[in-house]
Amino acid sequence: MDFKDYYKILSVARNADQKTITAAFRKLARQYHPDVNKDKSAEDRFKEVNEAYQVLGKPDARAKYDQMFDAYQHGGANWQEMFGQGGAYQQAPGGWTVSYGSAEDLEDLLGGAGGFSDFFRQFFGGATSRGRAAQTGRARVGTMPPDAPEAHATLEITLEDAYLGAQKSLQVQVNGASQHIEVTIPKGIHTGQTIRLPAAVDGADLFLTIKVQPHPRFEPRGDDVLTEVPIPLTDAVLGATIEVPTLGGRAEMTVPPETQNGQLFRLRGQGMPRRTGGAGDQLVRIKVMVPRKLTPRERELFEELRRLRQKP
């Protein structure tokens, strides 16, 4: 099995911080998203970028990957023997992390992007039976002292889960024993907010801190959501009615004549649900696409336009 250099895939250095890695992922995901890039190879590149971020975007997973990377650099083709086969996340002592277990679960979490490599599957310990990540998952809780008053964990969810709300069924392993936990994700929850499950773990309260995964198309900004929409130069100059993706589907928006590249528009009520009622807005950033491979006639018209614009 070939070793995959996730740093190279995201075009970042090995010492890059998480902010740099996230920015690189978002840039590449927008560039190769199948809805934007119609090149036949774009979908494969999009999946590869997603896969790299699933590892480098999580500090604990990245730490394990770095160990594999070092083994690869020292062992070359024998990196698997030096590092060992597969294995799930190794959690820090005294810490709790909730995550979805198999590579198939992660494929579902990515909205069916699929196509994870054999390397990725081995990294996550291989696949067992296929589960529906929208309803099921697995979690591992470290050794917990008897009579502990509370336990803390981080629960990663998709932006769609945060928008729609969800019901999660988790199998949690505590001190070698397995426990079944039902978790309700309320609509409109944000990263950093906490869900309390009374007496959920060996009689102790379990506090789940929510972390919303980065999305290749939408960027949460509080209750608002930002997305970038590419439009042809002609639509920007002359104005047009365009379709805009939203978390709830698609919406129509009017682009006025002489719209500038990077200009922001606001779609009222198309953002994240507010837990107090109503919803935030969707911010739409326009990306004007300059035409390529002009025909002779198109080039002639642009030259004529330039002459007209240069007149006093």
Phi and psi in degrees as GROMACS dihedral restraints (atoms count N, CA, C in turn):
[ dihedral_restraints ]
;  ai    aj    ak    al  type     phi  dphi    fc
    3     4     5     6     1   -75.8    20    10
    4     5     6     7     1   144.5    20    10
    6     7     8     9     1   -79.8    20    10
    7     8     9    10     1   138.0    20    10
    9    10    11    12     1  -103.9    20    10
   10    11    12    13     1   123.7    20    10
   12    13    14    15     1   -90.5    20    10
   13    14    15    16     1    94.9    20    10
   15    16    17    18     1   -67.7    20    10
   16    17    18    19     1   -28.6    20    10
   18    19    20    21     1   -64.7    20    10
   19    20    21    22     1   -42.5    20    10
   21    22    23    24     1   -65.7    20    10
   22    23    24    25     1   -39.1    20    10
   24    25    26    27     1   -60.8    20    10
   25    26    27    28     1   -39.4    20    10
   27    28    29    30     1   -89.6    20    10
   28    29    30    31     1    -2.8    20    10
   30    31    32    33     1    59.2    20    10
   31    32    33    34     1    45.5    20    10
   33    34    35    36     1  -127.4    20    10
   34    35    36    37     1   158.4    20    10
   36    37    38    39     1   -78.0    20    10
   37    38    39    40     1   160.1    20    10
   39    40    41    42     1   -65.4    20    10
   40    41    42    43     1   -25.8    20    10
   42    43    44    45     1   -95.2    20    10
   43    44    45    46     1    14.2    20    10
   45    46    47    48     1   -64.0    20    10
   46    47    48    49     1   142.3    20    10
   48    49    50    51     1   -80.9    20    10
   49    50    51    52     1   170.6    20    10
   51    52    53    54     1   -63.7    20    10
   52    53    54    55     1   -32.7    20    10
   54    55    56    57     1   -63.7    20    10
   55    56    57    58     1   -42.5    20    10
   57    58    59    60     1   -65.8    20    10
   58    59    60    61     1   -41.0    20    10
   60    61    62    63     1   -64.7    20    10
   61    62    63    64     1   -44.3    20    10
   63    64    65    66     1   -63.3    20    10
   64    65    66    67     1   -41.4    20    10
   66    67    68    69     1   -63.9    20    10
   67    68    69    70     1   -40.6    20    10
   69    70    71    72     1   -65.2    20    10
   70    71    72    73     1   -41.2    20    10
   72    73    74    75     1   -61.7    20    10
   73    74    75    76     1   -47.6    20    10
   75    76    77    78     1   -62.4    20    10
   76    77    78    79     1   -40.8    20    10
   78    79    80    81     1   -63.1    20    10
   79    80    81    82     1   -47.2    20    10
   81    82    83    84     1   -70.8    20    10
   82    83    84    85     1   -37.4    20    10
   84    85    86    87     1   -63.4    20    10
   85    86    87    88     1   -40.3    20    10
   87    88    89    90     1   -66.1    20    10
   88    89    90    91     1   -39.5    20    10
   90    91    92    93     1   -65.0    20    10
   91    92    93    94     1   -38.5    20    10
   93    94    95    96     1  -107.5    20    10
   94    95    96    97     1     6.7    20    10
   96    97    98    99     1   -60.6    20    10
   97    98    99   100     1   131.5    20    10
   99   100   101   102     1   -57.8    20    10
  100   101   102   103     1   -25.8    20    10
  102   103   104   105     1   -73.1    20    10
  103   104   105   106     1   -20.3    20    10
  105   106   107   108     1  -105.5    20    10
  106   107   108   109     1   -45.3    20    10
  108   109   110   111     1  -102.6    20    10
  109   110   111   112     1   114.1    20    10
  111   112   113   114     1   -90.8    20    10
  112   113   114   115     1     1.7    20    10
  114   115   116   117     1   -62.3    20    10
  115   116   117   118     1   140.9    20    10
  117   118   119   120     1   -61.5    20    10
  118   119   120   121     1   -30.8    20    10
  120   121   122   123     1   -84.7    20    10
  121   122   123   124     1    -7.9    20    10
  123   124   125   126     1   -65.4    20    10
  124   125   126   127     1   -39.1    20    10
  126   127   128   129     1   -63.3    20    10
  127   128   129   130     1   -41.9    20    10
  129   130   131   132     1   -64.1    20    10
  130   131   132   133     1   -40.1    20    10
  132   133   134   135     1   -66.1    20    10
  133   134   135   136     1   -38.3    20    10
  135   136   137   138     1   -61.9    20    10
  136   137   138   139     1   -44.6    20    10
  138   139   140   141     1   -63.3    20    10
  139   140   141   142     1   -40.0    20    10
  141   142   143   144     1   -64.4    20    10
  142   143   144   145     1   -41.4    20    10
  144   145   146   147     1   -65.3    20    10
  145   146   147   148     1   -43.5    20    10
  147   148   149   150     1   -58.6    20    10
  148   149   150   151     1   -45.1    20    10
  150   151   152   153     1   -60.8    20    10
  151   152   153   154     1   -44.7    20    10
  153   154   155   156     1   -61.3    20    10
  154   155   156   157     1   -39.7    20    10
  156   157   158   159     1   -73.0    20    10
  157   158   159   160     1   -30.0    20    10
  159   160   161   162     1   -58.7    20    10
  160   161   162   163     1   -26.5    20    10
  162   163   164   165     1   -95.3    20    10
  163   164   165   166     1   -54.7    20    10
  165   166   167   168     1   -74.0    20    10
  166   167   168   169     1   -18.9    20    10
  168   169   170   171     1   -81.3    20    10
  169   170   171   172     1    -5.1    20    10
  171   172   173   174     1  -118.5    20    10
  172   173   174   175     1   117.8    20    10
  174   175   176   177     1   -54.5    20    10
  175   176   177   178     1   -41.2    20    10
  177   178   179   180     1   -70.5    20    10
  178   179   180   181     1   -39.7    20    10
  180   181   182   183     1   -67.6    20    10
  181   182   183   184     1   -38.4    20    10
  183   184   185   186     1   -64.0    20    10
  184   185   186   187     1   -38.9    20    10
  186   187   188   189     1   -61.6    20    10
  187   188   189   190     1   -41.2    20    10
  189   190   191   192     1   -67.8    20    10
  190   191   192   193     1   -41.7    20    10
  192   193   194   195     1   -61.4    20    10
  193   194   195   196     1   -39.4    20    10
  195   196   197   198     1   -61.3    20    10
  196   197   198   199     1   -35.1    20    10
  198   199   200   201     1   -64.5    20    10
  199   200   201   202     1   -41.8    20    10
  201   202   203   204     1   -63.7    20    10
  202   203   204   205     1   -39.1    20    10
  204   205   206   207     1   -62.1    20    10
  205   206   207   208     1   -43.8    20    10
  207   208   209   210     1   -63.5    20    10
  208   209   210   211     1   -40.2    20    10
  210   211   212   213     1   -63.9    20    10
  211   212   213   214     1   -38.4    20    10
  213   214   215   216     1   -64.5    20    10
  214   215   216   217     1   -43.1    20    10
  216   217   218   219     1   -64.4    20    10
  217   218   219   220     1   -33.8    20    10
  219   220   221   222     1   -87.6    20    10
  220   221   222   223     1   -30.3    20    10
  222   223   224   225     1  -107.5    20    10
  223   224   225   226     1    -8.8    20    10
  225   226   227   228     1    57.6    20    10
  226   227   228   229     1  -124.2    20    10
  228   229   230   231     1   -65.7    20    10
  229   230   231   232     1   -17.6    20    10
  231   232   233   234     1   -95.6    20    10
  232   233   234   235     1    19.9    20    10
  234   235   236   237     1   -60.1    20    10
  235   236   237   238     1   -33.1    20    10
  237   238   239   240     1   -65.9    20    10
  238   239   240   241     1   -39.5    20    10
  240   241   242   243     1   -68.4    20    10
  241   242   243   244     1   -36.5    20    10
  243   244   245   246     1   -70.9    20    10
  244   245   246   247     1   -36.3    20    10
  246   247   248   249     1   -91.6    20    10
  247   248   249   250     1   -33.1    20    10
  249   250   251   252     1   106.1    20    10
  250   251   252   253     1   161.4    20    10
  252   253   254   255     1   -91.4    20    10
  253   254   255   256     1   125.7    20    10
  255   256   257   258     1    57.8    20    10
  256   257   258   259     1  -144.6    20    10
  258   259   260   261     1   103.8    20    10
  259   260   261   262     1   139.4    20    10
  261   262   263   264     1   -81.5    20    10
  262   263   264   265     1  -179.5    20    10
  264   265   266   267     1   -54.4    20    10
  265   266   267   268     1   141.2    20    10
  267   268   269   270     1  -100.2    20    10
  268   269   270   271     1   112.6    20    10
  270   271   272   273     1   -83.6    20    10
  271   272   273   274     1   151.1    20    10
  273   274   275   276     1   -68.1    20    10
  274   275   276   277     1   144.1    20    10
  276   277   278   279     1   -57.0    20    10
  277   278   279   280     1   135.2    20    10
  279   280   281   282     1    79.8    20    10
  280   281   282   283     1    -1.5    20    10
  282   283   284   285     1  -103.5    20    10
  283   284   285   286     1   161.1    20    10
  285   286   287   288     1  -127.3    20    10
  286   287   288   289     1   132.9    20    10
  288   289   290   291     1  -134.3    20    10
  289   290   291   292     1   132.6    20    10
  291   292   293   294     1  -106.0    20    10
  292   293   294   295     1   128.2    20    10
  294   295   296   297     1  -150.1    20    10
  295   296   297   298     1   164.1    20    10
  297   298   299   300     1   -87.4    20    10
  298   299   300   301     1   135.5    20    10
  300   301   302   303     1   -72.6    20    10
  301   302   303   304     1   -54.7    20    10
  303   304   305   306     1   -99.6    20    10
  304   305   306   307     1   167.4    20    10
  306   307   308   309     1   -62.8    20    10
  307   308   309   310     1   -34.3    20    10
  309   310   311   312     1   -63.3    20    10
  310   311   312   313     1   -39.9    20    10
  312   313   314   315     1   -59.4    20    10
  313   314   315   316     1   -42.9    20    10
  315   316   317   318     1   -66.6    20    10
  316   317   318   319     1   -33.2    20    10
  318   319   320   321     1   -61.2    20    10
  319   320   321   322     1   -43.0    20    10
  321   322   323   324     1   -63.5    20    10
  322   323   324   325     1   -40.2    20    10
  324   325   326   327     1   -62.5    20    10
  325   326   327   328     1   -27.7    20    10
  327   328   329   330     1   -85.9    20    10
  328   329   330   331     1    13.9    20    10
  330   331   332   333     1    73.6    20    10
  331   332   333   334     1    31.5    20    10
  333   334   335   336     1    84.0    20    10
  334   335   336   337     1    15.3    20    10
  336   337   338   339     1   -59.6    20    10
  337   338   339   340     1   -41.1    20    10
  339   340   341   342     1    61.0    20    10
  340   341   342   343     1  -167.6    20    10
  342   343   344   345     1    74.1    20    10
  343   344   345   346     1    24.6    20    10
  345   346   347   348     1   -69.1    20    10
  346   347   348   349     1   144.0    20    10
  348   349   350   351     1   -76.3    20    10
  349   350   351   352     1   163.8    20    10
  351   352   353   354     1   -61.2    20    10
  352   353   354   355     1   -34.7    20    10
  354   355   356   357     1   -60.3    20    10
  355   356   357   358     1   -45.0    20    10
  357   358   359   360     1   -63.1    20    10
  358   359   360   361     1   -43.0    20    10
  360   361   362   363     1   -63.5    20    10
  361   362   363   364     1   -40.4    20    10
  363   364   365   366     1   -66.4    20    10
  364   365   366   367     1   -39.3    20    10
  366   367   368   369     1   -58.4    20    10
  367   368   369   370     1   -39.6    20    10
  369   370   371   372     1   -90.3    20    10
  370   371   372   373     1    15.1    20    10
  372   373   374   375     1    87.3    20    10
  373   374   375   376     1    12.5    20    10
  375   376   377   378     1    81.5    20    10
  376   377   378   379     1   166.6    20    10
  378   379   380   381     1  -101.7    20    10
  379   380   381   382     1   142.0    20    10
  381   382   383   384     1  -106.5    20    10
  382   383   384   385     1  -134.6    20    10
  384   385   386   387     1   -74.3    20    10
  385   386   387   388     1   144.7    20    10
  387   388   389   390     1   -75.0    20    10
  388   389   390   391     1   131.3    20    10
  390   391   392   393     1  -121.5    20    10
  391   392   393   394     1   164.4    20    10
  393   394   395   396     1   -93.3    20    10
  394   395   396   397     1   110.8    20    10
  396   397   398   399     1   -66.5    20    10
  397   398   399   400     1   -21.4    20    10
  399   400   401   402     1   -66.8    20    10
  400   401   402   403     1   -21.3    20    10
  402   403   404   405     1  -119.6    20    10
  403   404   405   406     1   -28.1    20    10
  405   406   407   408     1  -124.6    20    10
  406   407   408   409     1   158.9    20    10
  408   409   410   411     1  -170.8    20    10
  409   410   411   412     1   177.9    20    10
  411   412   413   414     1  -131.8    20    10
  412   413   414   415     1   152.3    20    10
  414   415   416   417     1  -141.5    20    10
  415   416   417   418     1   152.3    20    10
  417   418   419   420     1  -125.4    20    10
  418   419   420   421     1   126.8    20    10
  420   421   422   423     1  -112.0    20    10
  421   422   423   424     1   131.3    20    10
  423   424   425   426     1   -66.1    20    10
  424   425   426   427     1   178.0    20    10
  426   427   428   429     1   -57.6    20    10
  427   428   429   430     1   127.8    20    10
  429   430   431   432     1  -116.3    20    10
  430   431   432   433     1   127.6    20    10
  432   433   434   435     1   -59.5    20    10
  433   434   435   436     1   147.4    20    10
  435   436   437   438     1   -57.3    20    10
  436   437   438   439     1   144.3    20    10
  438   439   440   441     1    61.9    20    10
  439   440   441   442     1    23.9    20    10
  441   442   443   444     1   -63.5    20    10
  442   443   444   445     1   132.8    20    10
  444   445   446   447     1   -70.8    20    10
  445   446   447   448     1   -28.2    20    10
  447   448   449   450     1  -160.8    20    10
  448   449   450   451     1   158.0    20    10
  450   451   452   453     1  -127.7    20    10
  451   452   453   454     1   152.1    20    10
  453   454   455   456     1  -126.2    20    10
  454   455   456   457     1   143.6    20    10
  456   457   458   459     1  -150.0    20    10
  457   458   459   460     1   162.2    20    10
  459   460   461   462     1  -108.7    20    10
  460   461   462   463     1   127.6    20    10
  462   463   464   465     1  -111.5    20    10
  463   464   465   466     1   116.0    20    10
  465   466   467   468     1   -89.1    20    10
  466   467   468   469     1   132.2    20    10
  468   469   470   471     1  -131.9    20    10
  469   470   471   472     1   163.4    20    10
  471   472   473   474     1   -81.6    20    10
  472   473   474   475     1   162.4    20    10
  474   475   476   477     1   -63.8    20    10
  475   476   477   478     1   -33.5    20    10
  477   478   479   480     1   -63.4    20    10
  478   479   480   481     1   -39.1    20    10
  480   481   482   483     1   -62.1    20    10
  481   482   483   484     1   -41.3    20    10
  483   484   485   486     1   -67.2    20    10
  484   485   486   487     1   -31.9    20    10
  486   487   488   489     1   -77.4    20    10
  487   488   489   490     1   -46.1    20    10
  489   490   491   492     1   -91.4    20    10
  490   491   492   493     1   -20.7    20    10
  492   493   494   495     1    80.8    20    10
  493   494   495   496     1   157.9    20    10
  495   496   497   498     1  -159.9    20    10
  496   497   498   499     1   160.2    20    10
  498   499   500   501     1  -115.1    20    10
  499   500   501   502     1   119.2    20    10
  501   502   503   504     1  -109.1    20    10
  502   503   504   505     1   139.8    20    10
  504   505   506   507     1  -115.5    20    10
  505   506   507   508     1   112.1    20    10
  507   508   509   510     1  -112.0    20    10
  508   509   510   511     1   139.2    20    10
  510   511   512   513     1  -100.2    20    10
  511   512   513   514     1   114.4    20    10
  513   514   515   516     1  -109.2    20    10
  514   515   516   517     1   129.1    20    10
  516   517   518   519     1   -99.1    20    10
  517   518   519   520     1   123.0    20    10
  519   520   521   522     1  -130.2    20    10
  520   521   522   523     1   121.6    20    10
  522   523   524   525     1    50.1    20    10
  523   524   525   526     1    39.1    20    10
  525   526   527   528     1    86.5    20    10
  526   527   528   529     1    -8.7    20    10
  528   529   530   531     1  -106.3    20    10
  529   530   531   532     1   149.4    20    10
  531   532   533   534     1  -100.8    20    10
  532   533   534   535     1   134.3    20    10
  534   535   536   537     1  -126.5    20    10
  535   536   537   538     1   145.3    20    10
  537   538   539   540     1   -99.8    20    10
  538   539   540   541     1   128.8    20    10
  540   541   542   543     1  -130.1    20    10
  541   542   543   544     1   133.0    20    10
  543   544   545   546     1  -101.3    20    10
  544   545   546   547     1   131.1    20    10
  546   547   548   549     1  -125.7    20    10
  547   548   549   550     1   128.3    20    10
  549   550   551   552     1   -99.9    20    10
  550   551   552   553     1   120.7    20    10
  552   553   554   555     1   -93.7    20    10
  553   554   555   556     1   113.5    20    10
  555   556   557   558     1   -74.8    20    10
  556   557   558   559     1   152.3    20    10
  558   559   560   561     1   -61.8    20    10
  559   560   561   562     1   141.8    20    10
  561   562   563   564     1    82.4    20    10
  562   563   564   565     1    11.3    20    10
  564   565   566   567     1   -73.4    20    10
  565   566   567   568     1   149.5    20    10
  567   568   569   570     1  -119.8    20    10
  568   569   570   571     1   161.4    20    10
  570   571   572   573     1   -55.8    20    10
  571   572   573   574     1   134.3    20    10
  573   574   575   576     1    96.6    20    10
  574   575   576   577     1   -18.3    20    10
  576   577   578   579     1   -78.2    20    10
  577   578   579   580     1   156.4    20    10
  579   580   581   582     1  -121.2    20    10
  580   581   582   583     1   140.2    20    10
  582   583   584   585     1  -109.4    20    10
  583   584   585   586     1   128.0    20    10
  585   586   587   588     1  -101.6    20    10
  586   587   588   589     1   128.4    20    10
  588   589   590   591     1  -115.2    20    10
  589   590   591   592     1   101.8    20    10
  591   592   593   594     1   -62.4    20    10
  592   593   594   595     1   134.2    20    10
  594   595   596   597     1    50.6    20    10
  595   596   597   598     1    39.6    20    10
  597   598   599   600     1   -87.6    20    10
  598   599   600   601     1   -26.8    20    10
  600   601   602   603     1  -123.2    20    10
  601   602   603   604     1   103.6    20    10
  603   604   605   606     1    49.3    20    10
  604   605   606   607     1    39.7    20    10
  606   607   608   609     1    84.5    20    10
  607   608   609   610     1    -9.0    20    10
  609   610   611   612     1   -92.1    20    10
  610   611   612   613     1   151.6    20    10
  612   613   614   615     1   -69.8    20    10
  613   614   615   616     1   138.8    20    10
  615   616   617   618     1  -109.3    20    10
  616   617   618   619     1   123.2    20    10
  618   619   620   621     1  -105.7    20    10
  619   620   621   622     1   115.4    20    10
  621   622   623   624     1  -100.4    20    10
  622   623   624   625     1   114.3    20    10
  624   625   626   627     1   -87.9    20    10
  625   626   627   628     1   125.7    20    10
  627   628   629   630     1   -82.0    20    10
  628   629   630   631     1   136.8    20    10
  630   631   632   633     1  -128.6    20    10
  631   632   633   634     1   114.5    20    10
  633   634   635   636     1   -85.1    20    10
  634   635   636   637     1   124.9    20    10
  636   637   638   639     1   -66.8    20    10
  637   638   639   640     1   145.5    20    10
  639   640   641   642     1   -59.2    20    10
  640   641   642   643     1   145.4    20    10
  642   643   644   645     1  -113.2    20    10
  643   644   645   646     1   139.9    20    10
  645   646   647   648     1   -67.4    20    10
  646   647   648   649     1   -17.4    20    10
  648   649   650   651     1  -118.2    20    10
  649   650   651   652     1   -33.8    20    10
  651   652   653   654     1  -115.5    20    10
  652   653   654   655     1   139.6    20    10
  654   655   656   657     1  -120.7    20    10
  655   656   657   658     1   111.0    20    10
  657   658   659   660     1   -65.3    20    10
  658   659   660   661     1   140.0    20    10
  660   661   662   663     1  -135.0    20    10
  661   662   663   664     1    80.3    20    10
  663   664   665   666     1    67.8    20    10
  664   665   666   667     1  -126.6    20    10
  666   667   668   669     1   -83.3    20    10
  667   668   669   670     1   -11.2    20    10
  669   670   671   672     1   -90.6    20    10
  670   671   672   673     1   162.0    20    10
  672   673   674   675     1  -132.9    20    10
  673   674   675   676     1   131.0    20    10
  675   676   677   678     1  -103.3    20    10
  676   677   678   679     1   136.8    20    10
  678   679   680   681     1  -139.5    20    10
  679   680   681   682     1   155.7    20    10
  681   682   683   684     1  -111.6    20    10
  682   683   684   685     1   131.4    20    10
  684   685   686   687     1  -122.7    20    10
  685   686   687   688     1   120.9    20    10
  687   688   689   690     1   -80.7    20    10
  688   689   690   691     1   139.1    20    10
  690   691   692   693     1  -135.1    20    10
  691   692   693   694     1   154.1    20    10
  693   694   695   696     1   -65.8    20    10
  694   695   696   697     1   154.5    20    10
  696   697   698   699     1   -57.6    20    10
  697   698   699   700     1   -38.6    20    10
  699   700   701   702     1   -62.3    20    10
  700   701   702   703     1   -39.3    20    10
  702   703   704   705     1   -66.9    20    10
  703   704   705   706     1   -36.5    20    10
  705   706   707   708     1   -66.4    20    10
  706   707   708   709     1   -38.2    20    10
  708   709   710   711     1   -76.8    20    10
  709   710   711   712     1   -45.4    20    10
  711   712   713   714     1   -96.1    20    10
  712   713   714   715     1   -16.1    20    10
  714   715   716   717     1    89.2    20    10
  715   716   717   718     1   153.8    20    10
  717   718   719   720     1  -169.6    20    10
  718   719   720   721     1   165.3    20    10
  720   721   722   723     1  -103.1    20    10
  721   722   723   724     1   123.2    20    10
  723   724   725   726     1  -122.2    20    10
  724   725   726   727     1   161.2    20    10
  726   727   728   729     1   -94.6    20    10
  727   728   729   730     1   135.0    20    10
  729   730   731   732     1  -120.7    20    10
  730   731   732   733     1   128.9    20    10
  732   733   734   735     1   -71.2    20    10
  733   734   735   736     1   137.8    20    10
  735   736   737   738     1  -130.3    20    10
  736   737   738   739     1   168.0    20    10
  738   739   740   741     1   -64.7    20    10
  739   740   741   742     1   -23.1    20    10
  741   742   743   744     1   -96.2    20    10
  742   743   744   745     1     3.2    20    10
  744   745   746   747     1   137.2    20    10
  745   746   747   748     1  -135.7    20    10
  747   748   749   750     1  -124.5    20    10
  748   749   750   751     1   147.8    20    10
  750   751   752   753     1  -133.9    20    10
  751   752   753   754     1   152.4    20    10
  753   754   755   756     1   -91.3    20    10
  754   755   756   757     1   144.5    20    10
  756   757   758   759     1  -142.1    20    10
  757   758   759   760     1   140.2    20    10
  759   760   761   762     1   -90.9    20    10
  760   761   762   763     1   123.8    20    10
  762   763   764   765     1   -97.3    20    10
  763   764   765   766     1   117.0    20    10
  765   766   767   768     1   -72.8    20    10
  766   767   768   769     1   159.3    20    10
  768   769   770   771     1   -57.2    20    10
  769   770   771   772     1   150.3    20    10
  771   772   773   774     1    63.3    20    10
  772   773   774   775     1    33.4    20    10
  774   775   776   777     1   -69.2    20    10
  775   776   777   778     1   136.3    20    10
  777   778   779   780     1   -93.6    20    10
  778   779   780   781     1   152.3    20    10
  780   781   782   783     1   -61.4    20    10
  781   782   783   784     1   131.2    20    10
  783   784   785   786     1    87.5    20    10
  784   785   786   787     1    -3.3    20    10
  786   787   788   789     1   -66.4    20    10
  787   788   789   790     1   140.9    20    10
  789   790   791   792     1  -102.4    20    10
  790   791   792   793     1   138.2    20    10
  792   793   794   795     1  -125.3    20    10
  793   794   795   796     1   160.2    20    10
  795   796   797   798     1  -124.7    20    10
  796   797   798   799     1   125.1    20    10
  798   799   800   801     1  -102.5    20    10
  799   800   801   802     1   110.0    20    10
  801   802   803   804     1   -66.2    20    10
  802   803   804   805     1   134.9    20    10
  804   805   806   807     1    73.7    20    10
  805   806   807   808     1    11.4    20    10
  807   808   809   810     1  -103.4    20    10
  808   809   810   811     1    11.8    20    10
  810   811   812   813     1   -95.5    20    10
  811   812   813   814     1  -150.6    20    10
  813   814   815   816     1   -74.8    20    10
  814   815   816   817     1   142.4    20    10
  816   817   818   819     1   -62.6    20    10
  817   818   819   820     1   140.2    20    10
  819   820   821   822     1   -91.6    20    10
  820   821   822   823     1   136.3    20    10
  822   823   824   825     1   -68.2    20    10
  823   824   825   826     1   -15.4    20    10
  825   826   827   828     1   -93.8    20    10
  826   827   828   829     1     0.2    20    10
  828   829   830   831     1   114.9    20    10
  829   830   831   832     1   151.1    20    10
  831   832   833   834     1    77.6    20    10
  832   833   834   835     1  -165.6    20    10
  834   835   836   837     1  -152.8    20    10
  835   836   837   838     1   158.3    20    10
  837   838   839   840     1   -75.0    20    10
  838   839   840   841     1  -168.8    20    10
  840   841   842   843     1  -110.8    20    10
  841   842   843   844     1   161.9    20    10
  843   844   845   846     1  -103.3    20    10
  844   845   846   847     1   126.6    20    10
  846   847   848   849     1   -94.8    20    10
  847   848   849   850     1   128.8    20    10
  849   850   851   852     1  -114.4    20    10
  850   851   852   853     1   115.1    20    10
  852   853   854   855     1   -96.7    20    10
  853   854   855   856     1   124.1    20    10
  855   856   857   858     1   -84.1    20    10
  856   857   858   859     1   131.9    20    10
  858   859   860   861     1  -115.4    20    10
  859   860   861   862     1   109.2    20    10
  861   862   863   864     1   -80.5    20    10
  862   863   864   865     1   124.4    20    10
  864   865   866   867     1   -95.2    20    10
  865   866   867   868     1   118.2    20    10
  867   868   869   870     1   -76.7    20    10
  868   869   870   871     1   129.5    20    10
  870   871   872   873     1   -66.1    20    10
  871   872   873   874     1   147.0    20    10
  873   874   875   876     1  -118.9    20    10
  874   875   876   877     1   165.4    20    10
  876   877   878   879     1    52.9    20    10
  877   878   879   880     1    55.6    20    10
  879   880   881   882     1   -65.2    20    10
  880   881   882   883     1   142.3    20    10
  882   883   884   885     1   -76.3    20    10
  883   884   885   886     1   161.3    20    10
  885   886   887   888     1   -54.8    20    10
  886   887   888   889     1   -39.1    20    10
  888   889   890   891     1   -67.3    20    10
  889   890   891   892     1   -41.6    20    10
  891   892   893   894     1   -63.1    20    10
  892   893   894   895     1   -42.7    20    10
  894   895   896   897     1   -62.8    20    10
  895   896   897   898     1   -39.5    20    10
  897   898   899   900     1   -60.8    20    10
  898   899   900   901     1   -41.6    20    10
  900   901   902   903     1   -67.8    20    10
  901   902   903   904     1   -39.1    20    10
  903   904   905   906     1   -66.1    20    10
  904   905   906   907     1   -37.6    20    10
  906   907   908   909     1   -65.2    20    10
  907   908   909   910     1   -38.5    20    10
  909   910   911   912     1   -64.3    20    10
  910   911   912   913     1   -41.6    20    10
  912   913   914   915     1   -61.8    20    10
  913   914   915   916     1   -41.8    20    10
  915   916   917   918     1   -62.4    20    10
  916   917   918   919     1   -40.9    20    10
  918   919   920   921     1   -63.4    20    10
  919   920   921   922     1   -40.8    20    10
  921   922   923   924     1   -64.1    20    10
  922   923   924   925     1   -39.4    20    10
  924   925   926   927     1   -73.4    20    10
  925   926   927   928     1   -21.1    20    10
  927   928   929   930     1   -85.4    20    10
  928   929   930   931     1   -11.7    20    10
  930   931   932   933     1   -69.4    20    10
  931   932   933   934     1   142.1    20    10
